[in-house]
Amino acid sequence: MTTALDPIQVMKQEVARAAAARVSSGMVVGLGTGSTTAFVIQFLGDRLKSGDLKDIKGVPTSFQASVLAKKYGIPLVTLDEVETIDLAIDGADEVDPQKNLIKGGGAAHTREKIVDALAETFIVVVDSSKLVDRLGSTFPVPIEVLPMAIAPVSRAVVKLGGQPELRMGVRKDGPVITDQGNMVLDVKFSHIDNPAELERTLNNIPGVVENGIFVGVTDWVLIGEIKDGQPIVREM
Ligand SMILES: O=C(CO)[C@H](O)[C@H](O)COP(=O)(O)O
C-alpha cells in the first residue's frame, strides 16, 4: 500500500530544494526557522556531505535552527564573528504582493528579522497557501513582549484596534517562552492598511521587543505550487 504525500509537504520540500541550490561554496548563510527551512537545512547538509558544497557557515535564527544545523553538519557562527551574511533563507506565515511578510509562527521573528535584514540577499520560501492580497488576512501579527509588560502592551494594541491573545504552549502548560525568555502576543487586526506604519507603531510601544511584520526586507520569494499534479517552484 502506498501513502500519498501531503501536497503541502511536497511543496515545502520542492521550494526548500530550490532555495538550497542557490547557496554557493564559501557563503555565510542565514538559517531560518520553521518546517520549510528545516528542509533547507537538511538539503544544505546533503550538499555538504556529497562535496557539492564546501566551506559554508550558518547563522541560526533560533535554537531550533541551530539544533538542525548541528544535526546536518553545518558549521555555525555568531554575528560577532561575521560582518556580512551573503544569503538568508527563511519561511513566512503570510506574503503580500509587495513581498511584505508576517512571520513569527514559530515565535522566532526577533532573531529572524535581525538575520534576514542583515543579509545581502534574503530569499523567502513558502508554499502557495501563504500568499495573501493583504497582510493580516489569515494570520495575526506576533509580537514578542517582555513578560512584565504583557498587560500594558495588550491595552496599547487594543487602542490600535487589535485583539491580542497570549500565545500558549501546545505541549506545555502556560505561555510560550521565546529563545530570549519573553512572551508572544498574537494580535488580530481586522485590516492592515499600512504594514510599514503598523510595524513602526507596534515597536514603539514600551515593552515590545519586536513584531512579526517584515517590510522591505525580502529580495525573492520562492513559491511551491502544484500544477497539473506536479510540484513546481515559481519566483516572485
Ligand atoms: O516565522 C517563522 C518562525 O518564527 C516561520 O518561518 C514561519 O512560521 C513559517 O513556518 P513554516 O515554514 O513551518 O510554515
The ligand as an ORCA input file, in Angstrom:
! r2SCAN-3c Opt
* xyz 0 1
  O       8.353     32.844     11.045
  C       8.593     31.683     11.280
  C       9.077     31.213     12.606
  O       9.061     32.242     13.547
  C       8.443     30.652     10.215
  O       9.338     30.939      9.198
  C       7.024     30.695      9.724
  O       6.155     30.416     10.811
  C       6.780     29.664      8.596
  O       6.935     28.368      9.095
  P       6.679     27.075      8.217
  O       7.763     27.001      7.199
  O       6.705     25.945      9.226
  O       5.316     27.196      7.574
*
